[in-house]
């Protein structure tokens, strides 16, 4: 089924075609008609399935069809898209601009970590579609610099992650000021009990779509485990990168300190690597992401939250340098490769301390991951496990931080560090 058979405006199909897409993914095939129909939607889809276009394309169509009615007037915010992290917010707003380049619609993205006043000026000019993280949106609400009373469409993207990060109170504060008559779209990687409860309170007779079964992993991803002693992980990673000539690899560590240390160790092996995490300056994060996306950086080392929203086409390798404390995060991590039908490889370097974490992951994904011992890196059979040390106050879903308060912000942006973009036409 081609995109032009889904009922989208020709201007949108043209923009999609220019990005090299001709056939929609399964989530797009189901979600686009459902959103165009105007009803509420509960959609379950893993990262990398094309879900962003699944809601941005029909939202652009619906708003563009009624643009003439508000032409010449002060432009109210008509669609609000909430995301858990700055990276994802920047990515979603970029998709809005790219796919809406031939439409007379404007968009903006607001998140923390950048100046507040430029955002105020931007919002005063009026935008049709606002993409935001909960914390910064609440700041604008408290300052009276954003008007959400004309919202027609609300999207909660990666709702499961927003709940994990402690944003439920923030979300409910936003919902309280929105007009009761609106279309609600909720996207989540899993349909947990908390998500079902949120959906029941938010959605009105929604269409339900689930293109990836709960906690399933992408079939096109080759997954394997390399057993290794804890103090030889960095040496094994260097060996794999060099011997297998990996052109680009995304590496996950459990802590920020571990990410910094690994970058230093890889540098000594003449492997170009940079880290992204919450303690990095915005300039450093933006530089690392930009160099990784354009291929000039071979290794990007990231903590779980910092990596949310990274969208890199044809990323061939993901390495779990440390296994995550929460099994579901394994699924999110490896979803960075094998996107939209492409093949990919997910490798986990597992020491004796992590055997229980590995068992939890295998129980979740309902499969035993193949073990492959690398010659020269055989683990010591007499090694005894040590407790995995976590920093004080570690929260499993926030990389060592407790859930965010109402006014605290999410992780730093994947896009440019300047003030948020406003789009008219293509629209920077």
C-alpha positions as CSV (number, residue, x, y, z in Angstrom):
1,X,0.0,0.0,0.0
2,X,1.6,3.3,-1.1
3,X,1.4,6.5,1.0
4,X,-0.9,8.2,-1.6
5,X,-3.6,5.6,-0.9
6,X,-4.0,6.6,2.8
7,X,-6.0,9.8,2.2
8,X,-3.2,12.3,2.9
9,X,-3.0,15.6,1.1
10,X,-0.8,15.6,-2.0
11,X,1.6,18.2,-0.4
12,X,2.3,15.8,2.4
13,X,2.8,12.8,0.2
14,X,5.2,14.8,-1.9
15,X,7.3,15.7,1.1
16,X,7.3,12.1,2.3
17,X,8.4,11.0,-1.2
18,X,11.2,13.5,-1.2
19,X,12.5,11.8,2.0
20,X,12.8,8.5,0.1
21,X,9.7,6.8,1.5
22,X,7.1,5.2,-0.7
23,X,5.5,2.5,1.4
24,X,4.2,3.0,4.9
25,X,5.3,0.9,7.9
26,X,2.6,-1.3,9.7
27,X,2.1,1.3,12.4
28,X,1.7,4.1,9.8
29,X,-0.7,1.9,7.7
30,X,-3.0,1.5,10.7
31,X,-2.5,4.8,12.6
32,X,-2.8,7.3,9.8
33,X,-6.4,6.4,8.8
34,X,-7.4,6.2,12.5
35,X,-6.1,9.7,13.2
36,X,-7.6,11.1,10.0
37,X,-11.0,9.7,11.1
38,X,-10.8,12.1,14.1
39,X,-11.2,9.7,17.0
40,X,-9.0,8.9,19.9
41,X,-6.2,6.4,19.5
42,X,-4.1,4.1,21.7
43,X,-1.1,2.8,19.8
44,X,1.6,0.4,20.9
45,X,4.8,0.5,18.9
46,X,8.4,0.0,19.6
47,X,11.1,2.6,18.8
48,X,12.1,2.5,15.2
49,X,8.7,1.4,13.7
50,X,8.0,4.8,12.1
51,X,5.5,5.9,14.8
52,X,6.4,9.5,14.6
53,X,5.2,9.8,11.0
54,X,2.2,7.7,12.1
55,X,0.9,10.7,14.0
56,X,2.6,13.8,12.4
57,X,1.4,13.1,8.9
58,X,-2.3,12.9,9.7
59,X,-2.1,15.8,12.2
60,X,-0.6,18.0,9.4
61,X,-3.4,16.9,7.1
62,X,-6.2,17.6,9.6
63,X,-4.8,21.0,10.5
64,X,-4.0,22.1,7.0
65,X,-7.6,21.2,5.9
66,X,-8.9,23.9,8.3
67,X,-6.1,26.5,8.0
68,X,-8.1,28.9,5.9
69,X,-10.6,29.4,8.7
70,X,-7.9,31.0,10.9
71,X,-5.9,32.8,8.2
72,X,-5.1,36.3,9.1
73,X,-6.0,35.8,12.8
74,X,-3.6,35.3,15.7
75,X,-2.6,31.7,15.3
76,X,-3.6,29.6,18.3
77,X,-1.8,26.5,19.2
78,X,-3.9,23.8,17.7
79,X,-1.9,20.6,18.3
80,X,0.3,19.8,21.3
81,X,2.8,16.9,21.3
82,X,4.4,16.0,24.6
83,X,7.6,13.9,24.7
84,X,9.7,12.7,27.6
85,X,13.0,14.1,26.5
86,X,14.5,17.0,24.6
87,X,16.1,14.7,22.1
88,X,12.8,13.2,21.1
89,X,11.1,16.6,21.1
90,X,13.7,18.0,18.7
91,X,13.3,15.0,16.5
92,X,9.5,15.1,16.4
93,X,9.4,18.8,15.6
94,X,11.9,18.3,12.8
95,X,9.6,15.7,11.3
96,X,6.7,18.2,11.5
97,X,8.8,20.7,9.6
98,X,10.1,18.2,7.0
99,X,6.7,16.7,6.2
100,X,4.9,20.0,6.4
101,X,7.3,21.9,4.2
102,X,4.6,22.5,1.5
103,X,1.9,23.5,4.0
104,X,1.1,26.9,5.5
105,X,1.5,25.6,9.0
106,X,4.0,26.7,11.7
107,X,5.6,24.7,14.4
108,X,7.8,25.2,17.4
109,X,9.6,23.1,20.0
110,X,10.2,24.1,23.6
111,X,12.4,22.3,26.2
112,X,14.6,23.2,29.1
113,X,18.3,23.9,28.9
114,X,18.0,26.8,26.5
115,X,16.9,30.4,27.0
116,X,13.4,31.1,28.2
117,X,12.9,34.6,26.6
118,X,13.4,33.5,23.0
119,X,10.7,30.9,23.5
120,X,8.3,33.5,24.9
121,X,8.9,35.7,21.8
122,X,8.4,32.7,19.6
123,X,5.1,31.7,21.2
124,X,3.8,35.3,21.0
125,X,4.0,35.1,17.2
126,X,1.7,32.1,17.3
127,X,2.3,28.5,16.1
128,X,0.0,25.7,14.9
129,X,1.9,22.8,16.4
130,X,3.8,22.9,19.6
131,X,6.2,20.0,20.6
132,X,7.3,20.2,24.3
133,X,8.7,18.4,27.2
134,X,6.5,18.5,30.3
135,X,8.7,20.5,32.6
136,X,9.4,23.4,30.3
137,X,5.7,23.5,29.2
138,X,4.7,23.8,32.8
139,X,7.2,26.7,33.2
140,X,5.4,28.5,30.4
141,X,2.0,27.8,31.8
142,X,3.1,29.2,35.2
143,X,4.5,32.3,33.5
144,X,1.3,32.8,31.4
145,X,3.4,32.7,28.2
146,X,1.5,29.8,26.5
147,X,-2.2,29.5,25.6
148,X,-3.5,25.9,25.4
149,X,-7.2,26.7,25.4
150,X,-7.5,26.1,21.6
151,X,-5.9,22.7,21.4
152,X,-7.6,20.4,18.9
153,X,-5.2,17.5,19.0
154,X,-3.1,16.2,21.9
155,X,-0.3,13.6,21.5
156,X,1.5,11.8,24.3
157,X,4.5,10.2,22.7
158,X,6.4,7.5,24.5
159,X,3.9,7.7,27.3
160,X,5.4,4.7,29.1
161,X,8.7,6.5,29.4
162,X,7.0,9.7,30.7
163,X,5.4,7.7,33.4
164,X,8.7,5.9,34.2
165,X,10.3,9.3,34.6
166,X,7.7,10.5,37.0
167,X,5.9,13.0,34.8
168,X,2.3,11.8,35.5
169,X,1.5,14.8,37.8
170,X,2.9,17.2,35.2
171,X,0.8,15.5,32.5
172,X,-2.3,15.8,34.6
173,X,-1.6,19.5,35.2
174,X,-1.4,20.1,31.5
175,X,-4.6,18.1,30.8
176,X,-6.5,20.2,33.3
177,X,-6.1,23.4,31.2
178,X,-6.9,21.8,27.8
179,X,-10.3,22.1,26.2
180,X,-12.4,19.0,26.9
181,X,-13.4,18.5,23.3
182,X,-10.2,17.4,21.5
183,X,-8.6,14.4,19.8
184,X,-6.2,12.4,22.0
185,X,-3.5,10.2,20.7
186,X,-1.4,8.0,23.1
187,X,1.7,6.2,21.8
188,X,3.5,3.7,24.0
189,X,6.1,1.0,23.6
190,X,4.2,-1.2,26.0
191,X,0.7,-1.5,27.4
192,X,1.5,-1.7,31.1
193,X,-1.2,-1.5,33.7
194,X,-0.2,2.2,34.3
195,X,-0.6,3.0,30.6
196,X,-4.0,1.2,30.5
197,X,-5.1,3.3,33.5
198,X,-3.9,6.5,31.9
199,X,-5.6,5.6,28.6
200,X,-8.9,4.8,30.4
201,X,-8.9,8.3,32.1
202,X,-7.8,10.2,28.9
203,X,-9.2,8.4,25.9
204,X,-12.8,8.2,24.7
205,X,-13.7,5.0,22.9
206,X,-10.2,4.8,21.3
207,X,-9.1,2.8,18.3
208,X,-6.4,0.4,19.6
209,X,-3.4,-0.6,17.6
210,X,-0.5,-2.8,18.6
211,X,2.1,-3.6,15.9
212,X,4.8,-4.9,18.3
213,X,3.7,-7.4,20.9
214,X,4.5,-6.3,24.5
215,X,8.2,-6.5,25.3
216,X,9.0,-8.2,22.0
217,X,12.3,-7.5,20.3
218,X,12.8,-6.7,16.7
219,X,13.3,-9.9,14.7
220,X,15.8,-8.4,12.3
221,X,18.2,-7.7,15.1
222,X,20.9,-10.3,15.7
223,X,21.4,-10.5,19.5
224,X,24.3,-12.2,21.3
225,X,26.2,-12.2,24.6
226,X,29.9,-12.1,25.0
227,X,30.9,-13.4,28.5
228,X,33.9,-11.4,29.8
229,X,35.5,-10.5,33.1
230,X,34.4,-7.0,34.4
231,X,37.9,-5.5,34.1
232,X,38.4,-6.6,30.5
233,X,35.2,-5.2,29.0
234,X,36.9,-2.1,27.5
235,X,39.6,-4.2,26.0
236,X,37.1,-6.6,24.5
237,X,35.0,-3.7,23.1
238,X,38.1,-2.2,21.5
239,X,39.0,-5.6,20.0
240,X,35.5,-6.1,18.5
241,X,35.5,-2.6,17.0
242,X,38.9,-3.0,15.4
243,X,38.8,-6.7,14.4
244,X,35.2,-6.6,13.0
245,X,35.8,-3.1,11.5
246,X,32.6,-1.7,12.9
247,X,32.1,1.7,11.2
248,X,29.7,3.0,13.8
249,X,28.5,1.8,17.2
250,X,26.2,3.1,19.9
251,X,27.4,1.9,23.4
252,X,25.3,1.9,26.5
253,X,26.7,2.3,30.0
254,X,24.9,2.2,33.4
255,X,26.4,5.4,34.8
256,X,27.7,8.8,33.6
257,X,31.0,8.1,35.3
258,X,31.3,4.8,33.4
259,X,30.5,6.6,30.1
260,X,33.3,9.1,30.7
261,X,35.8,6.4,31.7
262,X,35.0,4.3,28.7
263,X,35.5,7.3,26.3
264,X,38.9,7.9,27.9
265,X,39.9,4.2,27.5
266,X,38.8,4.0,23.9
267,X,40.7,7.2,23.1
268,X,43.9,5.4,24.3
269,X,43.1,2.7,21.7
270,X,42.9,5.4,19.0
271,X,39.1,4.9,18.7
272,X,37.2,8.2,18.3
273,X,34.5,8.3,21.0
274,X,32.4,10.8,22.8
275,X,29.8,10.5,25.6
276,X,26.3,12.0,26.1
277,X,24.7,12.2,29.5
278,X,23.0,14.6,31.9
279,X,26.2,16.1,33.2
280,X,27.5,17.1,29.7
281,X,27.1,20.7,28.6
282,X,24.5,21.2,25.8
283,X,27.3,22.2,23.4
284,X,29.1,19.0,24.1
285,X,26.0,16.9,23.7
286,X,25.1,18.6,20.4
287,X,28.6,18.2,19.0
288,X,28.6,14.5,19.9
289,X,25.2,13.8,18.4
290,X,26.0,15.8,15.3
291,X,29.3,14.0,14.6
292,X,27.8,10.6,15.3
293,X,24.9,11.3,12.9
294,X,27.2,12.5,10.1
295,X,29.5,9.5,10.5
296,X,32.6,11.4,11.6
297,X,32.4,9.9,15.1
298,X,32.9,6.1,15.4
299,X,31.6,5.5,18.9
300,X,28.9,7.3,20.9
301,X,28.7,6.2,24.5
302,X,25.4,7.0,26.2
303,X,23.3,6.5,29.3
304,X,19.7,5.3,28.8
305,X,17.9,8.6,29.3
306,X,20.4,10.6,27.2
307,X,19.9,8.2,24.3
308,X,16.1,8.6,24.1
309,X,15.1,10.1,20.8
310,X,18.4,9.3,18.9
311,X,17.2,8.5,15.4
312,X,20.0,7.4,13.1
313,X,19.3,5.6,9.9
314,X,21.1,2.3,9.3
315,X,22.8,2.2,12.7
316,X,24.5,-1.3,12.4
317,X,25.7,-2.0,16.0
318,X,24.5,-1.4,19.5
319,X,26.6,-2.6,22.5
320,X,25.4,-3.1,26.0
321,X,28.6,-2.4,27.8
322,X,26.7,-2.7,31.0
323,X,23.3,-4.5,31.2
324,X,20.5,-2.2,32.3
325,X,19.0,-2.6,35.7
326,X,15.5,-2.7,34.2
327,X,14.9,-5.4,31.7
328,X,12.5,-3.3,29.6
329,X,15.4,-0.9,28.9
330,X,17.2,-3.6,27.1
331,X,14.4,-3.6,24.5
332,X,14.6,0.2,24.2
333,X,18.3,0.1,23.8
334,X,18.5,-2.5,21.0
335,X,15.7,-0.8,19.2
336,X,18.2,1.8,18.2
337,X,19.4,-0.6,15.5
338,X,17.3,-2.7,13.1
339,X,15.0,0.2,12.4
340,X,12.1,0.1,10.0
341,X,13.1,-3.3,8.5
342,X,16.9,-2.7,8.4
343,X,19.2,-5.4,9.9
344,X,21.3,-4.7,12.9
345,X,23.4,-6.4,15.7
346,X,23.0,-6.0,19.4
347,X,25.9,-7.2,21.5
348,X,26.0,-7.5,25.3
349,X,29.3,-7.7,27.3
350,X,28.3,-9.6,30.4
351,X,30.4,-10.2,33.4
352,X,29.6,-12.5,36.4
353,X,28.0,-9.6,38.3
354,X,25.3,-9.3,35.7
355,X,24.1,-12.9,35.4
356,X,20.9,-12.2,37.3
357,X,20.2,-9.1,35.1
358,X,20.7,-11.3,32.0
359,X,18.2,-13.9,33.3
360,X,15.6,-11.1,33.8
361,X,16.1,-9.9,30.3
362,X,15.8,-13.4,28.8
363,X,12.6,-14.0,30.8
364,X,11.2,-10.7,29.5
365,X,11.9,-11.4,25.8
366,X,11.1,-15.1,26.2
367,X,14.3,-16.3,24.6
368,X,17.8,-17.4,25.6
369,X,20.4,-15.2,24.0
370,X,23.3,-17.1,22.4
371,X,26.7,-16.9,24.2
372,X,29.9,-16.5,22.3
373,X,33.2,-16.5,24.2
374,X,35.8,-14.4,22.3
375,X,39.2,-16.1,22.1
376,X,41.7,-14.3,24.3
377,X,38.9,-12.9,26.5
378,X,37.7,-16.0,28.2
379,X,36.2,-15.2,31.6
380,X,37.7,-16.5,34.8
381,X,35.6,-19.5,35.8
382,X,36.4,-18.9,39.5
383,X,35.3,-15.3,39.5
384,X,32.8,-14.4,42.2
385,X,30.0,-11.9,41.6
386,X,30.1,-8.5,43.3
387,X,27.1,-6.4,44.0
388,X,26.4,-3.8,41.3
389,X,27.1,-0.5,42.9
390,X,24.5,2.2,42.3
391,X,24.8,5.8,43.4
392,X,22.7,7.0,46.2
393,X,19.1,7.7,45.2
394,X,19.3,5.7,42.0
395,X,16.0,5.3,40.3
396,X,16.0,2.5,37.7
397,X,14.4,4.5,35.0
398,X,16.3,7.8,35.4
399,X,19.9,6.8,35.4
400,X,20.7,7.6,39.0
401,X,18.1,10.4,39.4
402,X,14.8,10.4,41.3
403,X,11.7,11.2,39.2
404,X,11.8,14.8,38.1
405,X,9.9,17.4,39.9
406,X,7.3,19.6,38.2
407,X,9.7,22.3,37.2
408,X,12.8,20.2,36.4
409,X,13.6,19.5,32.8
410,X,14.5,16.4,30.8
411,X,17.7,15.5,29.0
412,X,19.4,17.7,26.5
413,X,18.5,18.2,22.8
414,X,19.7,16.2,19.9
415,X,19.1,19.1,17.6
416,X,20.8,22.5,17.4
417,X,21.4,24.3,20.8
418,X,19.9,27.6,19.6
419,X,16.4,28.8,20.5
420,X,13.5,26.6,19.3
421,X,12.6,26.6,15.6
422,X,9.6,28.2,14.1
423,X,8.5,26.9,10.8
424,X,6.4,28.4,8.1
425,X,6.5,26.3,4.9
426,X,9.7,24.3,5.4
427,X,10.3,26.6,8.3
428,X,13.3,27.3,10.3
